[in-house]
Amino acid sequence: MTKINIIKYNSNAFMFIGGALGIYALWNIYVQRGRLPAGVCPVNNNRPELYAAIVLCVASFILSFFEGKKDDKGSK
C-alpha cells in the first residue's frame, strides 16, 4: 500500500466513523428529549460524542488535502 492510499483510507474511515458517531449522538438526543422533564437540555449529556464526531470529520477534511491527485491515464 502506498502512502497516498493509506492517507485516503484513513480519511474515508475518519469521515465514516465521525458521521456514524454524529448520527448516533443526534438520535440519542432525540430519544432523550421525550424522557427528560421540561427545561432540561439533552445536548449537555451528549456533548462529548458531538465534539468527537466534529473532530473526526475535520481530521478527514484535513487529510483529504494530502491524498494527491487522481491520475487519468486513459484520457488524452
All heavy atoms as a GROMACS GRO file, in nm:
protein
  593
    1MET      N    1   0.083  -0.118   0.000
    1MET     CA    2   0.000   0.000   0.000
    1MET      C    3   0.088   0.125   0.000
    1MET      O    4   0.179   0.136   0.080
    1MET     CB    5  -0.086  -0.001   0.126
    1MET     CG    6  -0.230   0.012   0.098
    1MET     SD    7  -0.324   0.012   0.253
    1MET     CE    8  -0.480   0.007   0.180
    2THR      N    9   0.056   0.217  -0.084
    2THR     CA   10   0.134   0.339  -0.090
    2THR      C   11   0.088   0.438   0.016
    2THR      O   12  -0.016   0.421   0.078
    2THR     CB   13   0.121   0.404  -0.229
    2THR    OG1   14  -0.014   0.445  -0.248
    2THR    CG2   15   0.164   0.310  -0.338
    3LYS      N   16   0.169   0.540   0.034
    3LYS     CA   17   0.138   0.643   0.135
    3LYS      C   18   0.007   0.714   0.100
    3LYS      O   19  -0.072   0.745   0.189
    3LYS     CB   20   0.254   0.742   0.142
    3LYS     CG   21   0.237   0.848   0.246
    3LYS     CD   22   0.356   0.941   0.248
    3LYS     CE   23   0.336   1.052   0.348
    3LYS     NZ   24   0.448   1.145   0.348
    4ILE      N   25  -0.016   0.738  -0.028
    4ILE     CA   26  -0.137   0.807  -0.071
    4ILE      C   27  -0.260   0.722  -0.040
    4ILE      O   28  -0.362   0.774   0.007
    4ILE     CB   29  -0.130   0.840  -0.222
    4ILE    CG1   30  -0.010   0.930  -0.252
    4ILE    CG2   31  -0.258   0.904  -0.270
    4ILE    CD1   32  -0.013   1.065  -0.184
    5ASN      N   33  -0.250   0.591  -0.063
    5ASN     CA   34  -0.364   0.504  -0.035
    5ASN      C   35  -0.393   0.495   0.114
    5ASN      O   36  -0.510   0.487   0.154
    5ASN     CB   37  -0.338   0.364  -0.090
    5ASN     CG   38  -0.347   0.360  -0.241
    5ASN    OD1   39  -0.407   0.448  -0.302
    5ASN    ND2   40  -0.287   0.260  -0.300
    6ILE      N   41  -0.290   0.496   0.196
    6ILE     CA   42  -0.310   0.492   0.341
    6ILE      C   43  -0.379   0.619   0.388
    6ILE      O   44  -0.472   0.614   0.470
    6ILE     CB   45  -0.176   0.471   0.414
    6ILE    CG1   46  -0.122   0.332   0.383
    6ILE    CG2   47  -0.190   0.492   0.563
    6ILE    CD1   48   0.019   0.309   0.432
    7ILE      N   49  -0.336   0.732   0.337
    7ILE     CA   50  -0.399   0.859   0.374
    7ILE      C   51  -0.544   0.862   0.329
    7ILE      O   52  -0.633   0.904   0.404
    7ILE     CB   53  -0.319   0.977   0.316
    7ILE    CG1   54  -0.183   0.988   0.384
    7ILE    CG2   55  -0.396   1.108   0.331
    7ILE    CD1   56  -0.091   1.090   0.323
    8LYS      N   57  -0.570   0.815   0.208
    8LYS     CA   58  -0.707   0.814   0.157
    8LYS      C   59  -0.794   0.720   0.239
    8LYS      O   60  -0.909   0.752   0.272
    8LYS     CB   61  -0.706   0.770   0.010
    8LYS     CG   62  -0.840   0.779  -0.056
    8LYS     CD   63  -0.829   0.749  -0.203
    8LYS     CE   64  -0.963   0.766  -0.269
    8LYS     NZ   65  -0.957   0.740  -0.412
    9TYR      N   66  -0.742   0.603   0.276
    9TYR     CA   67  -0.816   0.508   0.357
    9TYR      C   68  -0.849   0.567   0.494
    9TYR      O   69  -0.961   0.556   0.543
    9TYR     CB   70  -0.736   0.378   0.372
    9TYR     CG   71  -0.799   0.277   0.463
    9TYR    CD1   72  -0.908   0.203   0.421
    9TYR    CD2   73  -0.750   0.257   0.592
    9TYR    CE1   74  -0.968   0.112   0.505
    9TYR    CE2   75  -0.809   0.167   0.676
    9TYR     CZ   76  -0.918   0.093   0.632
    9TYR     OH   77  -0.976   0.003   0.716
   10ASN      N   78  -0.750   0.630   0.558
   10ASN     CA   79  -0.772   0.693   0.688
   10ASN      C   80  -0.873   0.807   0.679
   10ASN      O   81  -0.956   0.824   0.768
   10ASN     CB   82  -0.641   0.742   0.748
   10ASN     CG   83  -0.557   0.629   0.802
   10ASN    OD1   84  -0.608   0.522   0.834
   10ASN    ND2   85  -0.427   0.652   0.811
   11SER      N   86  -0.864   0.886   0.575
   11SER     CA   87  -0.957   0.997   0.557
   11SER      C   88  -1.100   0.946   0.544
   11SER      O   89  -1.192   0.999   0.608
   11SER     CB   90  -0.918   1.078   0.433
   11SER     OG   91  -1.013   1.178   0.407
   12ASN      N   92  -1.119   0.843   0.464
   12ASN     CA   93  -1.253   0.785   0.447
   12ASN      C   94  -1.302   0.721   0.576
   12ASN      O   95  -1.420   0.732   0.611
   12ASN     CB   96  -1.253   0.684   0.334
   12ASN     CG   97  -1.237   0.749   0.199
   12ASN    OD1   98  -1.263   0.868   0.183
   12ASN    ND2   99  -1.192   0.672   0.102
   13ALA      N  100  -1.213   0.655   0.650
   13ALA     CA  101  -1.252   0.591   0.776
   13ALA      C  102  -1.292   0.696   0.879
   13ALA      O  103  -1.392   0.678   0.949
   13ALA     CB  104  -1.137   0.505   0.828
   14PHE      N  105  -1.215   0.805   0.888
   14PHE     CA  106  -1.249   0.912   0.983
   14PHE      C  107  -1.385   0.973   0.949
   14PHE      O  108  -1.464   1.002   1.039
   14PHE     CB  109  -1.142   1.020   0.985
   14PHE     CG  110  -1.016   0.983   1.056
   14PHE    CD1  111  -0.902   1.060   1.040
   14PHE    CD2  112  -1.008   0.873   1.137
   14PHE    CE1  113  -0.785   1.028   1.104
   14PHE    CE2  114  -0.891   0.839   1.202
   14PHE     CZ  115  -0.779   0.918   1.186
   15MET      N  116  -1.412   0.992   0.821
   15MET     CA  117  -1.540   1.050   0.780
   15MET      C  118  -1.655   0.957   0.814
   15MET      O  119  -1.758   0.999   0.865
   15MET     CB  120  -1.540   1.084   0.631
   15MET     CG  121  -1.670   1.146   0.585
   15MET     SD  122  -1.711   1.301   0.668
   15MET     CE  123  -1.604   1.412   0.586
   16PHE      N  124  -1.638   0.828   0.787
   16PHE     CA  125  -1.743   0.732   0.815
   16PHE      C  126  -1.770   0.721   0.965
   16PHE      O  127  -1.884   0.725   1.011
   16PHE     CB  128  -1.706   0.594   0.758
   16PHE     CG  129  -1.806   0.488   0.790
   16PHE    CD1  130  -1.926   0.483   0.722
   16PHE    CD2  131  -1.780   0.394   0.888
   16PHE    CE1  132  -2.020   0.386   0.752
   16PHE    CE2  133  -1.873   0.297   0.920
   16PHE     CZ  134  -1.993   0.292   0.851
   17ILE      N  135  -1.664   0.709   1.045
   17ILE     CA  136  -1.680   0.696   1.190
   17ILE      C  137  -1.737   0.826   1.249
   17ILE      O  138  -1.825   0.821   1.336
   17ILE     CB  139  -1.546   0.659   1.256
   17ILE    CG1  140  -1.502   0.520   1.212
   17ILE    CG2  141  -1.555   0.666   1.407
   17ILE    CD1  142  -1.360   0.484   1.249
   18GLY      N  143  -1.689   0.940   1.203
   18GLY     CA  144  -1.741   1.068   1.251
   18GLY      C  145  -1.888   1.086   1.216
   18GLY      O  146  -1.967   1.134   1.299
   19GLY      N  147  -1.926   1.049   1.095
   19GLY     CA  148  -2.066   1.059   1.055
   19GLY      C  149  -2.155   0.966   1.136
   19GLY      O  150  -2.264   1.004   1.180
   20ALA      N  151  -2.109   0.844   1.156
   20ALA     CA  152  -2.187   0.747   1.234
   20ALA      C  153  -2.202   0.793   1.379
   20ALA      O  154  -2.310   0.782   1.438
   20ALA     CB  155  -2.122   0.610   1.227
   21LEU      N  156  -2.093   0.844   1.436
   21LEU     CA  157  -2.098   0.893   1.574
   21LEU      C  158  -2.190   1.014   1.586
   21LEU      O  159  -2.266   1.027   1.683
   21LEU     CB  160  -1.958   0.926   1.622
   21LEU     CG  161  -1.942   0.964   1.769
   21LEU    CD1  162  -1.988   0.850   1.858
   21LEU    CD2  163  -1.798   0.999   1.798
   22GLY      N  164  -2.188   1.102   1.487
   22GLY     CA  165  -2.276   1.218   1.487
   22GLY      C  166  -2.423   1.179   1.476
   22GLY      O  167  -2.508   1.233   1.547
   23ILE      N  168  -2.451   1.083   1.389
   23ILE     CA  169  -2.590   1.035   1.376
   23ILE      C  170  -2.636   0.969   1.505
   23ILE      O  171  -2.749   0.990   1.550
   23ILE     CB  172  -2.602   0.939   1.255
   23ILE    CG1  173  -2.586   1.018   1.126
   23ILE    CG2  174  -2.733   0.863   1.257
   23ILE    CD1  175  -2.573   0.932   1.002
   24TYR      N  176  -2.548   0.889   1.567
   24TYR     CA  177  -2.582   0.826   1.694
   24TYR      C  178  -2.612   0.932   1.801
   24TYR      O  179  -2.710   0.920   1.875
   24TYR     CB  180  -2.469   0.734   1.741
   24TYR     CG  181  -2.484   0.689   1.883
   24TYR    CD1  182  -2.577   0.592   1.917
   24TYR    CD2  183  -2.407   0.745   1.985
   24TYR    CE1  184  -2.594   0.552   2.048
   24TYR    CE2  185  -2.423   0.706   2.117
   24TYR     CZ  186  -2.516   0.609   2.148
   24TYR     OH  187  -2.532   0.570   2.278
   25ALA      N  188  -2.528   1.034   1.810
   25ALA     CA  189  -2.548   1.138   1.912
   25ALA      C  190  -2.678   1.214   1.888
   25ALA      O  191  -2.752   1.242   1.983
   25ALA     CB  192  -2.429   1.234   1.913
   26LEU      N  193  -2.707   1.247   1.763
   26LEU     CA  194  -2.831   1.319   1.733
   26LEU      C  195  -2.953   1.232   1.761
   26LEU      O  196  -3.056   1.281   1.811
   26LEU     CB  197  -2.830   1.368   1.589
   26LEU     CG  198  -2.731   1.480   1.559
   26LEU    CD1  199  -2.730   1.511   1.410
   26LEU    CD2  200  -2.764   1.604   1.639
   27TRP      N  201  -2.945   1.104   1.730
   27TRP     CA  202  -3.056   1.013   1.759
   27TRP      C  203  -3.076   1.000   1.910
   27TRP      O  204  -3.189   0.999   1.959
   27TRP     CB  205  -3.031   0.877   1.697
   27TRP     CG  206  -3.140   0.779   1.730
   27TRP    CD1  207  -3.135   0.679   1.820
   27TRP    CD2  208  -3.271   0.777   1.675
   27TRP    NE1  209  -3.255   0.614   1.824
   27TRP    CE2  210  -3.341   0.673   1.735
   27TRP    CE3  211  -3.336   0.854   1.580
   27TRP    CZ2  212  -3.472   0.643   1.704
   27TRP    CZ3  213  -3.467   0.823   1.548
   27TRP    CH2  214  -3.533   0.719   1.610
   28ASN      N  215  -2.966   0.992   1.983
   28ASN     CA  216  -2.973   0.982   2.128
   28ASN      C  217  -3.036   1.109   2.188
   28ASN      O  218  -3.115   1.100   2.282
   28ASN     CB  219  -2.834   0.959   2.185
   28ASN     CG  220  -2.837   0.893   2.319
   28ASN    OD1  221  -2.941   0.851   2.367
   28ASN    ND2  222  -2.722   0.882   2.381
   29ILE      N  223  -3.004   1.224   2.134
   29ILE     CA  224  -3.064   1.350   2.180
   29ILE      C  225  -3.214   1.348   2.153
   29ILE      O  226  -3.295   1.387   2.239
   29ILE     CB  227  -2.998   1.471   2.111
   29ILE    CG1  228  -2.856   1.490   2.163
   29ILE    CG2  229  -3.080   1.597   2.130
   29ILE    CD1  230  -2.775   1.590   2.084
   30TYR      N  231  -3.252   1.300   2.037
   30TYR     CA  232  -3.394   1.294   2.000
   30TYR      C  233  -3.471   1.202   2.094
   30TYR      O  234  -3.580   1.235   2.140
   30TYR     CB  235  -3.408   1.248   1.856
   30TYR     CG  236  -3.550   1.231   1.810
   30TYR    CD1  237  -3.629   1.343   1.782
   30TYR    CD2  238  -3.607   1.105   1.796
   30TYR    CE1  239  -3.759   1.327   1.741
   30TYR    CE2  240  -3.737   1.089   1.755
   30TYR     CZ  241  -3.814   1.201   1.727
   30TYR     OH  242  -3.943   1.185   1.687
   31VAL      N  243  -3.414   1.088   2.127
   31VAL     CA  244  -3.480   0.992   2.215
   31VAL      C  245  -3.487   1.046   2.358
   31VAL      O  246  -3.590   1.034   2.425
   31VAL     CB  247  -3.408   0.855   2.210
   31VAL    CG1  248  -3.459   0.762   2.318
   31VAL    CG2  249  -3.424   0.792   2.073
   32GLN      N  250  -3.379   1.106   2.404
   32GLN     CA  251  -3.376   1.157   2.541
   32GLN      C  252  -3.469   1.276   2.562
   32GLN      O  253  -3.514   1.300   2.674
   32GLN     CB  254  -3.234   1.198   2.580
   32GLN     CG  255  -3.143   1.084   2.609
   32GLN     CD  256  -3.006   1.133   2.650
   32GLN    OE1  257  -2.978   1.252   2.650
   32GLN    NE2  258  -2.920   1.039   2.686
   33ARG      N  259  -3.495   1.349   2.457
   33ARG     CA  260  -3.579   1.468   2.469
   33ARG      C  261  -3.718   1.433   2.521
   33ARG      O  262  -3.778   1.508   2.596
   33ARG     CB  263  -3.590   1.536   2.333
   33ARG     CG  264  -3.659   1.668   2.336
   33ARG     CD  265  -3.657   1.734   2.203
   33ARG     NE  266  -3.704   1.639   2.101
   33ARG     CZ  267  -3.742   1.673   1.981
   33ARG    NH1  268  -3.735   1.798   1.944
   33ARG    NH2  269  -3.783   1.584   1.895
   34GLY      N  270  -3.770   1.318   2.483
   34GLY     CA  271  -3.902   1.278   2.529
   34GLY      C  272  -3.904   1.230   2.672
   34GLY      O  273  -4.009   1.232   2.738
   35ARG      N  274  -3.792   1.184   2.723
   35ARG     CA  275  -3.786   1.128   2.859
   35ARG      C  276  -3.753   1.232   2.966
   35ARG      O  277  -3.780   1.208   3.083
   35ARG     CB  278  -3.679   1.019   2.866
   35ARG     CG  279  -3.708   0.901   2.782
   35ARG     CD  280  -3.601   0.797   2.803
   35ARG     NE  281  -3.594   0.709   2.687
   35ARG     CZ  282  -3.488   0.640   2.652
   35ARG    NH1  283  -3.379   0.648   2.723
   35ARG    NH2  284  -3.491   0.562   2.547
   36LEU      N  285  -3.690   1.340   2.927
   36LEU     CA  286  -3.644   1.438   3.026
   36LEU      C  287  -3.755   1.536   3.062
   36LEU      O  288  -3.843   1.565   2.981
   36LEU     CB  289  -3.524   1.515   2.971
   36LEU     CG  290  -3.397   1.432   2.950
   36LEU    CD1  291  -3.292   1.516   2.881
   36LEU    CD2  292  -3.345   1.380   3.081
   37PRO      N  293  -3.750   1.592   3.184
   37PRO     CA  294  -3.850   1.693   3.220
   37PRO      C  295  -3.827   1.824   3.145
   37PRO      O  296  -3.721   1.845   3.086
   37PRO     CB  297  -3.828   1.712   3.371
   37PRO     CG  298  -3.690   1.663   3.398
   37PRO     CD  299  -3.660   1.560   3.294
   38ALA      N  300  -3.926   1.908   3.150
   38ALA     CA  301  -3.918   2.037   3.079
   38ALA      C  302  -3.804   2.120   3.136
   38ALA      O  303  -3.780   2.123   3.256
   38ALA     CB  304  -4.050   2.111   3.092
   39GLY      N  305  -3.733   2.187   3.048
   39GLY     CA  306  -3.625   2.276   3.089
   39GLY      C  307  -3.489   2.210   3.096
   39GLY      O  308  -3.390   2.277   3.125
   40VAL      N  309  -3.479   2.081   3.070
   40VAL     CA  310  -3.351   2.010   3.074
   40VAL      C  311  -3.301   1.994   2.931
   40VAL      O  312  -3.375   1.954   2.843
   40VAL     CB  313  -3.365   1.873   3.143
   40VAL    CG1  314  -3.234   1.798   3.141
   40VAL    CG2  315  -3.415   1.889   3.284
   41CYS      N  316  -3.174   2.024   2.910
   41CYS     CA  317  -3.116   2.017   2.776
   41CYS      C  318  -3.050   1.880   2.755
   41CYS      O  319  -2.954   1.846   2.824
   41CYS     CB  320  -3.012   2.128   2.759
   41CYS     SG  321  -2.939   2.132   2.595
   42PRO      N  322  -3.097   1.801   2.658
   42PRO     CA  323  -3.037   1.670   2.634
   42PRO      C  324  -2.903   1.677   2.563
   42PRO      O  325  -2.829   1.579   2.559
   42PRO     CB  326  -3.141   1.598   2.549
   42PRO     CG  327  -3.213   1.707   2.478
   42PRO     CD  328  -3.214   1.823   2.574
   43VAL      N  329  -2.870   1.792   2.509
   43VAL     CA  330  -2.742   1.805   2.436
   43VAL      C  331  -2.625   1.800   2.533
   43VAL      O  332  -2.518   1.749   2.500
   43VAL     CB  333  -2.741   1.935   2.353
   43VAL    CG1  334  -2.608   1.954   2.284
   43VAL    CG2  335  -2.852   1.933   2.251
   44ASN      N  336  -2.643   1.850   2.654
   44ASN     CA  337  -2.534   1.850   2.752
   44ASN      C  338  -2.482   1.711   2.781
   44ASN      O  339  -2.363   1.692   2.803
   44ASN     CB  340  -2.578   1.917   2.882
   44ASN     CG  341  -2.596   2.066   2.865
   44ASN    OD1  342  -2.540   2.126   2.776
   44ASN    ND2  343  -2.678   2.124   2.951
   45ASN      N  344  -2.570   1.611   2.783
   45ASN     CA  345  -2.528   1.474   2.809
   45ASN      C  346  -2.453   1.413   2.691
   45ASN      O  347  -2.377   1.317   2.708
   45ASN     CB  348  -2.648   1.386   2.842
   45ASN     CG  349  -2.716   1.427   2.969
   45ASN    OD1  350  -2.654   1.487   3.056
   45ASN    ND2  351  -2.844   1.394   2.981
   46ASN      N  352  -2.474   1.463   2.572
   46ASN     CA  353  -2.414   1.405   2.451
   46ASN      C  354  -2.307   1.494   2.390
   46ASN      O  355  -2.264   1.472   2.277
   46ASN     CB  356  -2.524   1.379   2.347
   46ASN     CG  357  -2.621   1.275   2.394
   46ASN    OD1  358  -2.582   1.164   2.424
   46ASN    ND2  359  -2.747   1.311   2.402
   47ARG      N  360  -2.262   1.592   2.463
   47ARG     CA  361  -2.163   1.685   2.411
   47ARG      C  362  -2.032   1.617   2.371
   47ARG      O  363  -1.977   1.648   2.265
   47ARG     CB  364  -2.138   1.795   2.512
   47ARG     CG  365  -2.062   1.911   2.456
   47ARG     CD  366  -2.066   2.024   2.553
   47ARG     NE  367  -2.206   2.058   2.577
   47ARG     CZ  368  -2.253   2.181   2.579
   47ARG    NH1  369  -2.172   2.280   2.562
   47ARG    NH2  370  -2.381   2.203   2.599
   48PRO      N  371  -1.977   1.523   2.450
   48PRO     CA  372  -1.851   1.459   2.408
   48PRO      C  373  -1.862   1.382   2.276
   48PRO      O  374  -1.770   1.387   2.194
   48PRO     CB  375  -1.819   1.362   2.523
   48PRO     CG  376  -1.892   1.417   2.640
   48PRO     CD  377  -2.015   1.482   2.585
   49GLU      N  378  -1.976   1.316   2.255
   49GLU     CA  379  -1.994   1.245   2.128
   49GLU      C  380  -2.001   1.342   2.010
   49GLU      O  381  -1.945   1.316   1.903
   49GLU     CB  382  -2.122   1.159   2.131
   49GLU     CG  383  -2.112   1.039   2.221
   49GLU     CD  384  -2.160   1.068   2.362
   49GLU    OE1  385  -2.196   1.184   2.391
   49GLU    OE2  386  -2.159   0.974   2.442
   50LEU      N  387  -2.069   1.454   2.030
   50LEU     CA  388  -2.078   1.553   1.923
   50LEU      C  389  -1.942   1.614   1.892
   50LEU      O  390  -1.906   1.632   1.774
   50LEU     CB  391  -2.179   1.662   1.959
   50LEU     CG  392  -2.325   1.619   1.962
   50LEU    CD1  393  -2.411   1.728   2.020
   50LEU    CD2  394  -2.372   1.581   1.824
   51TYR      N  395  -1.865   1.646   1.995
   51TYR     CA  396  -1.731   1.701   1.973
   51TYR      C  397  -1.641   1.599   1.904
   51TYR      O  398  -1.564   1.635   1.815
   51TYR     CB  399  -1.668   1.746   2.105
   51TYR     CG  400  -1.724   1.874   2.160
   51TYR    CD1  401  -1.720   1.900   2.295
   51TYR    CD2  402  -1.781   1.971   2.078
   51TYR    CE1  403  -1.770   2.019   2.348
   51TYR    CE2  404  -1.831   2.089   2.129
   51TYR     CZ  405  -1.825   2.113   2.263
   51TYR     OH  406  -1.875   2.230   2.314
   52ALA      N  407  -1.649   1.474   1.944
   52ALA     CA  408  -1.567   1.370   1.881
   52ALA      C  409  -1.604   1.354   1.734
   52ALA      O  410  -1.515   1.338   1.648
   52ALA     CB  411  -1.584   1.237   1.954
   53ALA      N  412  -1.732   1.360   1.702
   53ALA     CA  413  -1.775   1.349   1.562
   53ALA      C  414  -1.723   1.467   1.480
   53ALA      O  415  -1.676   1.449   1.367
   53ALA     CB  416  -1.927   1.343   1.555
   54ILE      N  417  -1.728   1.587   1.537
   54ILE     CA  418  -1.678   1.704   1.467
   54ILE      C  419  -1.528   1.694   1.444
   54ILE      O  420  -1.479   1.723   1.334
   54ILE     CB  421  -1.714   1.832   1.545
   54ILE    CG1  422  -1.865   1.855   1.540
   54ILE    CG2  423  -1.640   1.953   1.490
   54ILE    CD1  424  -1.914   1.962   1.635
   55VAL      N  425  -1.454   1.651   1.545
   55VAL     CA  426  -1.308   1.638   1.532
   55VAL      C  427  -1.272   1.535   1.425
   55VAL      O  428  -1.182   1.557   1.343
   55VAL     CB  429  -1.244   1.602   1.668
   55VAL    CG1  430  -1.101   1.557   1.652
   55VAL    CG2  431  -1.252   1.721   1.761
   56LEU      N  432  -1.342   1.422   1.422
   56LEU     CA  433  -1.312   1.320   1.322
   56LEU      C  434  -1.343   1.369   1.181
   56LEU      O  435  -1.266   1.342   1.087
   56LEU     CB  436  -1.391   1.193   1.352
   56LEU     CG  437  -1.341   1.110   1.469
   56LEU    CD1  438  -1.441   1.001   1.504
   56LEU    CD2  439  -1.206   1.050   1.437
   57CYS      N  440  -1.452   1.441   1.163
   57CYS     CA  441  -1.486   1.492   1.030
   57CYS      C  442  -1.388   1.601   0.986
   57CYS      O  443  -1.351   1.607   0.868
   57CYS     CB  444  -1.629   1.544   1.029
   57CYS     SG  445  -1.752   1.412   1.039
   58VAL      N  446  -1.343   1.685   1.078
   58VAL     CA  447  -1.244   1.787   1.044
   58VAL      C  448  -1.110   1.721   1.010
   58VAL      O  449  -1.042   1.762   0.915
   58VAL     CB  450  -1.229   1.890   1.158
   58VAL    CG1  451  -1.108   1.978   1.139
   58VAL    CG2  452  -1.354   1.975   1.169
   59ALA      N  453  -1.072   1.616   1.084
   59ALA     CA  454  -0.949   1.543   1.053
   59ALA      C  455  -0.958   1.480   0.914
   59ALA      O  456  -0.861   1.480   0.839
   59ALA     CB  457  -0.923   1.437   1.159
   60SER      N  458  -1.075   1.428   0.879
   60SER     CA  459  -1.094   1.372   0.746
   60SER      C  460  -1.079   1.479   0.638
   60SER      O  461  -1.017   1.456   0.534
   60SER     CB  462  -1.232   1.308   0.735
   60SER     OG  463  -1.260   1.270   0.604
   61PHE      N  464  -1.134   1.596   0.665
   61PHE     CA  465  -1.123   1.707   0.569
   61PHE      C  466  -0.977   1.749   0.551
   61PHE      O  467  -0.931   1.771   0.439
   61PHE     CB  468  -1.208   1.824   0.618
   61PHE     CG  469  -1.200   1.945   0.530
   61PHE    CD1  470  -1.259   1.944   0.404
   61PHE    CD2  471  -1.135   2.058   0.572
   61PHE    CE1  472  -1.251   2.055   0.323
   61PHE    CE2  473  -1.128   2.170   0.491
   61PHE     CZ  474  -1.186   2.168   0.366
   62ILE      N  475  -0.903   1.758   0.661
   62ILE     CA  476  -0.762   1.797   0.652
   62ILE      C  477  -0.681   1.691   0.579
   62ILE      O  478  -0.595   1.723   0.496
   62ILE     CB  479  -0.707   1.825   0.793
   62ILE    CG1  480  -0.772   1.951   0.849
   62ILE    CG2  481  -0.556   1.839   0.791
   62ILE    CD1  482  -0.743   1.975   0.995
   63LEU      N  483  -0.706   1.564   0.607
   63LEU     CA  484  -0.633   1.456   0.539
   63LEU      C  485  -0.664   1.453   0.389
   63LEU      O  486  -0.580   1.408   0.310
   63LEU     CB  487  -0.666   1.321   0.601
   63LEU     CG  488  -0.596   1.287   0.731
   63LEU    CD1  489  -0.648   1.155   0.785
   63LEU    CD2  490  -0.447   1.282   0.713
   64SER      N  491  -0.781   1.500   0.351
   64SER     CA  492  -0.816   1.497   0.208
   64SER      C  493  -0.725   1.588   0.125
   64SER      O  494  -0.712   1.568   0.004
   64SER     CB  495  -0.962   1.536   0.188
   64SER     OG  496  -0.982   1.673   0.217
   65PHE      N  497  -0.660   1.686   0.187
   65PHE     CA  498  -0.567   1.771   0.113
   65PHE      C  499  -0.437   1.698   0.078
   65PHE      O  500  -0.366   1.738  -0.013
   65PHE     CB  501  -0.533   1.896   0.193
   65PHE     CG  502  -0.646   1.993   0.204
   65PHE    CD1  503  -0.705   2.019   0.326
   65PHE    CD2  504  -0.696   2.058   0.092
   65PHE    CE1  505  -0.810   2.109   0.338
   65PHE    CE2  506  -0.799   2.148   0.102
   65PHE     CZ  507  -0.858   2.173   0.225
   66PHE      N  508  -0.406   1.591   0.150
   66PHE     CA  509  -0.282   1.519   0.129
   66PHE      C  510  -0.300   1.391   0.049
   66PHE      O  511  -0.206   1.313   0.034
   66PHE     CB  512  -0.218   1.485   0.265
   66PHE     CG  513  -0.188   1.606   0.347
   66PHE    CD1  514  -0.267   1.639   0.456
   66PHE    CD2  515  -0.083   1.688   0.313
   66PHE    CE1  516  -0.240   1.751   0.532
   66PHE    CE2  517  -0.055   1.802   0.388
   66PHE     CZ  518  -0.134   1.833   0.497
   67GLU      N  519  -0.418   1.367  -0.005
   67GLU     CA  520  -0.444   1.245  -0.080
   67GLU      C  521  -0.375   1.243  -0.215
   67GLU      O  522  -0.348   1.138  -0.269
   67GLU     CB  523  -0.595   1.226  -0.101
   67GLU     CG  524  -0.669   1.186   0.022
   67GLU     CD  525  -0.817   1.170  -0.003
   67GLU    OE1  526  -0.861   1.180  -0.119
   67GLU    OE2  527  -0.889   1.148   0.094
   68GLY      N  528  -0.350   1.354  -0.272
   68GLY     CA  529  -0.288   1.359  -0.404
   68GLY      C  530  -0.394   1.366  -0.512
   68GLY      O  531  -0.513   1.351  -0.488
   69LYS      N  532  -0.347   1.386  -0.632
   69LYS     CA  533  -0.439   1.398  -0.745
   69LYS      C  534  -0.464   1.261  -0.806
   69LYS      O  535  -0.379   1.174  -0.808
   69LYS     CB  536  -0.381   1.491  -0.850
   69LYS     CG  537  -0.369   1.632  -0.802
   69LYS     CD  538  -0.318   1.723  -0.910
   69LYS     CE  539  -0.308   1.864  -0.857
   69LYS     NZ  540  -0.258   1.956  -0.956
   70LYS      N  541  -0.584   1.246  -0.861
   70LYS     CA  542  -0.621   1.122  -0.928
   70LYS      C  543  -0.560   1.122  -1.067
   70LYS      O  544  -0.572   1.219  -1.142
   70LYS     CB  545  -0.773   1.114  -0.936
   70LYS     CG  546  -0.823   0.985  -0.990
   70LYS     CD  547  -0.976   0.982  -0.986
   70LYS     CE  548  -1.028   0.853  -1.038
   70LYS     NZ  549  -1.174   0.850  -1.038
   71ASP      N  550  -0.492   1.014  -1.102
   71ASP     CA  551  -0.428   1.004  -1.233
   71ASP      C  552  -0.529   0.953  -1.335
   71ASP      O  553  -0.592   0.850  -1.316
   71ASP     CB  554  -0.310   0.908  -1.229
   71ASP     CG  555  -0.195   0.962  -1.146
   71ASP    OD1  556  -0.186   1.085  -1.132
   71ASP    OD2  557  -0.115   0.882  -1.095
   72ASP      N  558  -0.542   1.026  -1.444
   72ASP     CA  559  -0.627   0.983  -1.555
   72ASP      C  560  -0.537   0.935  -1.668
   72ASP      O  561  -0.507   1.009  -1.760
   72ASP     CB  562  -0.717   1.098  -1.602
   72ASP     CG  563  -0.821   1.138  -1.499
   72ASP    OD1  564  -0.860   1.049  -1.422
   72ASP    OD2  565  -0.862   1.255  -1.498
   73LYS      N  566  -0.494   0.812  -1.662
   73LYS     CA  567  -0.402   0.760  -1.762
   73LYS      C  568  -0.472   0.725  -1.892
   73LYS      O  569  -0.410   0.720  -1.995
   73LYS     CB  570  -0.330   0.638  -1.706
   73LYS     CG  571  -0.240   0.672  -1.591
   73LYS     CD  572  -0.167   0.552  -1.540
   73LYS     CE  573  -0.078   0.593  -1.424
   73LYS     NZ  574  -0.003   0.483  -1.369
   74GLY      N  575  -0.604   0.702  -1.886
   74GLY     CA  576  -0.676   0.664  -2.006
   74GLY      C  577  -0.714   0.782  -2.094
   74GLY      O  578  -0.735   0.768  -2.214
   75SER      N  579  -0.723   0.901  -2.041
   75SER     CA  580  -0.764   1.018  -2.119
   75SER      C  581  -0.643   1.087  -2.180
   75SER      O  582  -0.531   1.076  -2.134
   75SER     CB  583  -0.841   1.115  -2.030
   75SER     OG  584  -0.757   1.164  -1.929
   76LYS      N  585  -0.669   1.162  -2.288
   76LYS     CA  586  -0.560   1.232  -2.358
   76LYS      C  587  -0.572   1.380  -2.342
   76LYS      O  588  -0.662   1.445  -2.334
   76LYS     CB  589  -0.561   1.197  -2.506
   76LYS     CG  590  -0.524   1.054  -2.527
   76LYS     CD  591  -0.518   1.025  -2.674
   76LYS     CE  592  -0.480   0.880  -2.696
   76LYS     NZ  593  -0.467   0.845  -2.832
   0.00000   0.00000   0.00000
